[in-house]
Amino acid sequence: MTPPSVMMFPRITLHCTCGNEFTINVMRFKNRELVCCLICGAIFPEDLGEKFVKALQDMFTVKHELENHDSGFDISFLYKSTFTQPPAPHPFEPEDFPETEHLQQG
């Protein structure tokens, strides 16, 4: 069973302490490319980027193995960002989505 390729990895959102938020392709960590905030110049630690890629690859490997295992289960990864996103199946917390709070109060 071959684990999924790192090329399939998604874009992620980084939040800088200066308040800037931006997305990058995880391959930038894999390729050891410099990831820095365009506002304040803070640099994302290269060693943590490598650890993130390893952890993400492990997660996708587990998902791939589960899909090939006859267990009846599947894993979905949820994406959370302060950028406006398409609706997710389940919000993390109602207060994370204040614009939909009135819908949940029913």
N, C-alpha and C positions, 0 to 999 in steps of 0.2 A: 504494500500500500504506500503510494508516494504522497508525502505531505504537499499541501497546496503551495504554489509558488509565491515568493515574496512579491512578485510583480502584481499579484492580485490584491495587495494590501491597499487600504483606503486612504483617503485624506483625513487628517485630524485637525482639530482646532486647538491652537495654543493660546493661552491667556497670559500676557505679560504683567508684571507687577505695576507697570506704568498705566495699565488699563487698556492697552492695545490687544486686539484679538485678531488672529489670522489663521488661515488654513494652510497646511503643507501636505504634500504626499509623503507617506511614511518611507518611501524609497530614498528620500533625502537623508534620513537617519541611516538606512542600510548602506548607502553609498558614502557615508561619512562627510556629507556636504555640510557646510557651515549654515546653521539656522540661527538667524538673529532677528530681533525686533527692529522694524524699520523706523520706529518712532524714537526709542531711547538707545538702541544699539546693544541691548543685553543679548548675550549669546547663550543658546541652549547647550547644556553640558553634553559633550559628545558621548561620554561613557553612559549617560542615562538614555540617550537616543538609541544606542546599541542594545541596552537592556530592554527598552520598550519594543524594539523590533523582535527580539528573541521571545518576549512574553506574548506578543501578538501572533507570532508564528506558532507558538505552542497552543494558543487558543484556537487558531484556525485548524491546526492538526487535530485537536480534540474534536472539533466540529466535523471535520472530514471523516474521522474514525467513527463517530457516532452515526453519521449518515450511512456508513457501510455496515453498521451493526444493527441487527434486527431487534431494536429495543422499543420502538414506537415513539422515541423522543427525538426532538430536534432542538438546536440552539439558535437563537436569534440575538444579534448584537444590536443594542439600542444606541442611538447617537444623540448626544446632548450638547447644545451650544446656545449661546445667547443670540446668535444669528437666527432670523426667522427660518424655520425649517418646515418641511412637509409634515402633516400630522403623523404622530407616532402611535403605535397600537396602545401603549400605556404610558401616561406621563410618569415621571419619576416621583414627583410630589406635586400636589395641586398648586402650591404656592410658586412653583417653578413656571407655571403657565397662568399668570393672573388674568390674561385676556379671556380665558375660558372658565374662570371660576364661577361666573354666573350660570353657566350651563350645568356645572356639577351640583349646584345648590338646588336645582330642579324645581 
